[in-house]
Amino acid sequence: MYTIIFQKIFSFFFSTKSKLLFEKAIFISAILTFVVHFSLIMLSNMGIIPHEVAGGANQNPIHAIYTPFTIILIFEIYLLVYYLPSSITSYLGRQYEVIALIFIRQIFSDLASLSEGYAIVDFEKLQMLSFNFIGLLVLFLLIFCFYKLSGSKETRFNEQHAKSSIAEKRFIATKKVMAFVLMLLFVCLFVVSLFSYDRPEFTIANIPGIIKTINNTFFQHLFIALILSEVLLLLFTFNLTDKFHKILRNSGFIISTTLLKISFMTQGMSNMIVVLIAVAFGVAVMGIYRLYDRKLTC
């Protein structure tokens, strides 16, 4: 009975239909939040909104892009958990995509700040922005390499394959339970993050800053949860296989996720460097795993 109830609840969150509905809701929300934020900025710049609510001088409309990217990030986090039962590799790949989106959003914010007013652009800020551009391109390339190395051999859920081993069926069932628990945990973390930060005075100019403060609280706890989930997956893997290269791969994934967590404690160039090291390490681990796999199957 409990199994049937769990399957129904699980299907509600993780079915293809639910994914498509959530995707449509995110798409509509992203457009609406952009239009609202953009309209508020323009009304503020035209002096229609009071100075106290506007929060300062004229703002660059590019700041409005920050809000829809935050909505898209929520969908990426949903996909991260969505793919956990079917693929550990996709689970890590989605983490890399979340980090990439955070950087894209930050670059738009920096561009908006850099192009405000008519003051001479600070060379250090321009240098930092250029470094972030290059770092983002390298990050995209690393993510591409990660998925390329994953190939068609990545660990996907397959009914026929699952029937060949009781241990495999239990492992997939465990991943389903973990995905469901993570989904509930992320919802709780998001709600807590909304109310557990030092609230600056709400103004239109402060909207990106408020979102950033909420995000920092949320993502720091998010990656702690991801690290713990990967440690549990590693422990359950011991029951499924004793092959060294698979255990090494999963251990490497944990190290990569831990480095991503550490990146939230750094700023500036150090932040990008730590992220690139984390993703490059994940790519290297996947590459070595594929070499092992190819050698053993020859």
N, C-alpha and C positions, 0 to 999 in steps of 0.2 A: 504493500500500500504506500509506504513512505517513498519507495523507489518511483512509483507512478507519479506521485505528487511532485517529487524533485524533477522528473523528466519534463513535466508540464511547465514548471516554473523556469527550468533551464531553457526549454524551447522558446518561451516567451522572450527571453533576453538574447538568445543566441541563434535563433532561426534566421534563415535568409530573408524572410518576409519582414521580421523585426529590424534587421540590419538596413533594408531598403527604406523602411518607414523612418528610421532614425536619421538616415542619410538625407532624406527629403526634408525632415524637420530642421536639421543642421543647416542645410542649404538656404532655406527660407529665413532662419534666424540670423545667419551671417549677413544676408542682404539687408534685412530690416535693421540690424544693429549698426551696419555701416551707414545706411541712409539717415538713421536717427542721430548718430554721432556727427556725421558730416553736416547735417542740418543745424545742429546745436552750435557747431563751430562757426558756420556761416552767419547765423543769427547773432552770435556773440560778436563776430568781427564787424557786423553792420551796426552794432550798438543797440539792437532790439532787446537783447537780454541784459539785465542789470549787471554792472561791473562786479558786484559782490559774487554773483552766481558764475559769471564768466571766468573770474580768477586771474585777470591780468590782461596784458596787451594782446594784440591780434595773434591768432594761432594759425599754423600751417594746416590746411585741410588734410594733408597726408597723414596727420595723426589719427584720422578716422579709420585708417587701415588696421590699426592696432587691435581694434575691437573685434572685427570679423575673424581675424587670424586666431584670436583667443577661442572663439566658437569652434573653429576648425580643429584646434588642438584638442578640444573635448571629444570630438569624433575620432581623432587619431588614438586617443586613450581608450575609447570604447573598442576600436579595432584591435588594439594591442591585446586586450583581454579576450576579445572574440576569437582570435586565432590561436590562443593558448592550447585549447584541447586538440587542435589538429596539427600544430607544428610549433616545436620549440624554437626552431630557426626563425620562423616568421614572427614569433613572440619577441625575439631580440631585435630583429630587423625593424619592427614597429617602434621599438624604443629609440633606435637611431633616427627614425623619421620624426618622432616627437621632438627630439633635440634639434634636428634640422629646422623644423617649423618655428621653434623658439628663437633660433638665430635669425631666420628670415623676418620674423615679427620685430625683433630688436633692430635689425638693419633699417627697416622702414621707419621705426621710431627715431633712430639716429639721423636718417636722411631728413626727416621732418624738422628736427631740432637744428640741424646744420644749415638748412635753407631758410630759417626764420629771419625776418628782418633784412637789413642791408649791411650788417657788420661784416668786416673782413673775416673769412673763415679761419679758424684756429688750425695751424698746421698739424698739431698733435692729434686733434680730432679727425682731421682728414687722413692722417697716417693710420689711425686706429680703424677707421672705416674701410680703408683700402685693405688692411690686414684681414678684416672680417670678410670682405668680398672674396679674397683669395682662399681664406680658410673655409668658407662656405662651398666654394667650387671643389676643393679637396675633399670636403665632407660628402658632397654628392657623389664624387667619384668612388670614394670608399664604400658608400652604401650600395652603389651599383656593383662593385666588385664582390661585396658580401652576398648579394642576391645571385650574382652570376656563379659564384662558387657553390651556393646552395643548390642550384640547378634543379633537376627533376627528382633528385635523390633525397630531397629534404624529407624530414619525418612527417608525413601527412597521415591523417586518420584514414584507414581503409578497413571496411568491414571484414573482407575476406582475410586480410592479414591478421586482424584482431582475433579471429576465431582460431588461429593456429597456436595460441598460447594463452593460458589463463592469466599469467603474469602480465601480458600485454593488455589484456582486457581490463585488469585491475588498474594498470598504469593510466590508461585512457580515462577510466572512471574517476581516478584520483585527479587528473588534470581538469576534468569537468567540474568537480567539486571545488578545486582551487580557483578556477575561473569564475565560478559563481560567487565564492567568498570575496575574491578580489573586486568583482563588480560592486557588491554591496559596500565593501570597504572604501572604494573610490568615491561612491556617492556620499558616504558619511564624511570622508575627508574633505570633499568639496564644500559640503554644508558647513562643516566646522571652520574651514578656511575663510568663509564669508563673514564669520562673526568673531574670529579670534586674532585679529590683527589691530595694531594701533591705527585707528581711523583718522586720516587727515581730513581737514575740512573739505566737504564735497564742493568742487567747482568743475566746470567743463575742462579747464586746463589740467585738472588733477586726475581725470579719468584714466589715462594710461598708467599713471603712478599707482593709483588704487588697484587696478587690475594686476600690475606687476607685483605689488605687495602680497595680494591674495595668491598669485601664482607661485611665488617663492615659497610660501608656507606649504602650499599644496604639493608642489613637485618634490620638495625635500622629503616629505613623508611618503609620497608616491614611490620614490626610488628605494626607500627603506623596505617598503612592502614588496617591491619587485625583487630585491636582493633575497629577502626571506623566502619568497615563493620559489626562486631558482635553487636555493639551498635545499628546500624540501624536494624539488624535482630531482636534484642530484642524488639525494638519499634514496628516493624511490627507484632511481635508475639502477642502483646496485642490486635491487631485487630482480630487475629485468635483464641485465647483462653484466658480465664481468670483463668485457672487452675494453682494453686500456684506452684506445683512441676515442671511444664514445664518452668515457668518464672524463678524459682530459678535455674534450670539447665542451662538455657541460660545465666543468670547473672553470675553463677559460671564459665562458659566457658570464659566470658569476663575477669574475674579476673585471670584465668589461663593464658590467652594470654598476659595480662598486665605484669604478672610476668616473662613470657618468654622474653618480651621486656626489662624488667629491667635487665635480666641476661646479656645482651650485654653491660651493663655499669659496669660489675664486671669482675674480673680476678681470675685465680687460683682456689682454692678450693671453694671460694665464688660463682664463676660462676656455678660450678656443683651443689652446694647446692641449689641455687636459682632455677635452672632448675628442680631438683628433687622435690622441694616443689611445683613448678608450676604444674608438671605432676601429682604428688600425690594428689594435690587439685582437679584436673580435674577428676581423678579416683574416689576420695571420693564423689564428686558431682554426678557423674554418678551412683555410687553405691546407694546413698541415693535416687536418682531419681527412680531407679529400684524398691527399696523397697516401695516407694510411689505408683508407678504404679501397683505393684503386689497387694498391700493392697486395692487400689481403685477398681481393677478389680475383686477382690474376691467376 
